[in-house]
Structures are given as C-alpha cells and as structure tokens.
Amino acid sequence: MKILVLGGDGFCGWPTSLHLSDLGHQVTIVDNLSRRAIDLELEVESLTPIRPMGERLRAWKEVSGKEIGFVKADIATEYDRLVGILQDLQPDAVVHFAEQRSAPYSMRNPGAKRYTVDNNVRGTHNLLTALVAVGLDAAVVHLGTMGVYGYDWHGQSSPIPEGYLTVKIPTPEGDIEREILHPTKTGSVYHTTKALDQLLFAFYAANDQLRITDLHQGIVWGTQTPQTVQDERLINRFDYDGDYGTVLNRFLMQAAIGHPLTVHGTGGQTRAFIHITDTVRCIELALDNPPDPGERPSVFNQVTECHRVEDLAELVAGLTGAKIAHLPNPRREAVENSLVVSSDRFLALGLEPTPMSDRLLEESTEIAQHYRHRVDHSKVIARSVWRSGMETAPDFSLDEANSSAAPNTGNQQGS
C-alpha cells in the first residue's frame, strides 16, 4: 500500500511512519517541520535527542533496508503543492497528523491561538478538497482527540460511545430516533479545531463519498516502539515542558531530576491514556478497516486506560520516591470529573493494550533517567494560562525540591 503520512516528523507521526514502513508499505512523509520550529520559539528541546530529518531517514534505511520518502511542504498554506503531491504519488491512504497538537500551546497567546486554527482547520480542509479535486479514492485516517467530548462529566456511569450518540426527538406523531455526532464541549482552541474537523469529515463523506476514519485518541505516554528502539538516531520525542509535555511523561521527567510532581489543583481530573506502541498499532488497524464510499466517517475511541491525575502522581511517586506538589491550575476546567469510555471497536479488531504497569518502570529508567541531563529546569512549570491573569506556580529551587514537604499552593480548580 502507498501511504502518505502528513506530519510524519512529529511525536505520533514518526513512529507511525516507521511502523507502517516496517510492515512493508511504501511510506512518504509530508511535513513542514513546524514542530521543530516551535521548539526554537519556546527555547526548549525534546528530552530525547531528535536528529535532523535526513539523518533519521538514512538511519532507518541502514537498520531496516527500507526507504521512506520525504517532502517538505505545508498543507495549510501550499494547496497547489498538496494537489501535486497527491497527483504524483497516487497514495492508497493518507494518515493525517499535520495539526498543532498541544492544548496549552493553543492558549499561549493570540498568535498561538490563530496559528492553531489557521494550521489545523485549513490543513484538514485543504486535504479533503484536494482529494476531491484529484479524484483520488484514498482512505483517510485522522488523529483526533478524546477532548472533543469534553471533561466535565460527573457521576458518569454510561460509557462515552465511539463518536455517535442515539437520541430521541419528540414529535406529535411520536418519538423519532436518530444517531448524531456526539455533542462536543471543547476545553481549548486546539480541541475546538478537532471538533471542527469532525464537521468537515461528515460533510465530505456524505457529499463526495470520501472514506474517512477519525480516531479520538487519549493522552499518549511512552516514547519507544520496536522500530525507534533499534538506533538512537530513530528515537521518538519526549516532550516535558509545560506546553507540550503530557502529564505522565512530565511526571516521569520530574521524578528523574528530583522535582516535585506538578499536580494542578486537586488532581481529581480523570483522563484517558494510551501507550505510543498501541497508537501505531491502532493506525494500522484503522488503515486495514476503512469505511466504504458513502458511509459516514468511522469513529474509534483510541483509549486503553483511564486514570485520575492524582492517582498517576501517587503511582509515579511510589515507583520513584518523588514528592507531589499541588499547584495553581492554568486551565479553566472542572475540579474533578468522571470518565468512562467505550473502546470496543479496536479491541474487536485485535488490539492488545499495553498496560501502564508493564512499561512504566522501563520508561522511567531507560528514558527519563537516561536523558535527565538534557532537562531545562526553567521549562518544567506550566506557564500558558487559559485566561489572562490566572495564577501560575513559581519555579522550584533545588532546596524546595528536596525538602521534606513540597509546596501545596493549588487553587483547587482542576488540572
């Protein structure tokens, strides 16, 4: 199969590209390398050393004997180039990772908000329009987010369904039953762009019979896959800063450098999680099982576990001896929430989830401890706030980090 991976240099895109190449697919990455540019903007690097793109691709050919193509292009601003790429390569499938993926970054300042919308929504629409213009029947797999559903569920007992919700509409003749896209309640500009993607997918699937799969993914943790572990030049990103670092990876990094684990507010927020090895396997399963032309977009909840943030902190603290600090919450969100998620579709297709208990110690020692010398301590605290004037925590001194009682300055508004 010929597969285009849009955004294939990123945290999920890179290991997915290697996984699909390892399976024997002909993979071409299209990326504008914007994630590397954002590193320069934020003045922070991945905890793991990320090689230049050309070196990554050469290393993969050395260890696997397989080639991955690369085109540097911006699908949000270079529509004609995107059309040309599709015409030239005639892919059987397109995996769409080419979106700014951080909620905190999307709330950082007006420029970041505008960039997130311009890049994400325009890029998605350009792809759909280009597929129609070229007349290409390529299956599209898009990486969405569980955040489109929102995180303000309380006392929830019924699982969030996979994308669609059955509702009853009262009429004078009796109730009419309909299945609709699950209502959204987004919590950031980033999450809102993913909700807008859903509407574009629904329209183009119905109007132009595009075959689209939308993956509502939980928080990804972990770093390595069986492909990236073969050579350090292939290693995946490990973001730890306040804008791009996901909660579990940040906890592991903080423990590795002796920093208190930063729980924002009460830690009562429940989030969905998935290991990076399961992410790439889910992409494979979605590519193997696309919807037929004319069918509505296929939606999978790409989730394997749900945990409270406080419970994760206690798990890492028990594993590493780290202290826990409750800090002011930079987000506007519920103090706590329930989260029960249906993820039966991937399980039915053969996904064997990676339990957190199986890989957490390995991730702590082989990644966080091994590369702890690369941490910039000034980037540990989350600084991007949801509304101007919201409180953030001060930097911790080494004395505070090693004291018997870590600060507890949380405003108890959430994580």
Secondary structure, DSSP 8 states (H G I E B T S, - for coil): -EEEEETTTSTTHHHHHHHHHHTT-EEEEEE--HHHHHHHHHT---SS----HHHHHHHHHHHHS---EEEE--TTT-HHHHHHHHHHH--SEEEE--S---HHHHTSSHHHHHHHHHHHHHHHHHHHHHHHHHT---EEEEEEEGGGS-S---S--S-B-SSEEEEEE--TT--EEEEEE------SHHHHHHHHHHHHHHHHHHHH---EEEEEE-EEE----TTGGG-GGG------STTT--HHHHHHHHHHTT--EEEETTSB-EEEEEEHHHHHHHHHHHHHS---TTS--EEEEE-SEEEEHHHHHHHHHHHH---EEEE---S---SB----B--HHHHHTT-----HHHHHHHHIIIIIITTGGG--GGGSS----SSTT--------HHHHTSSS--B---SS--
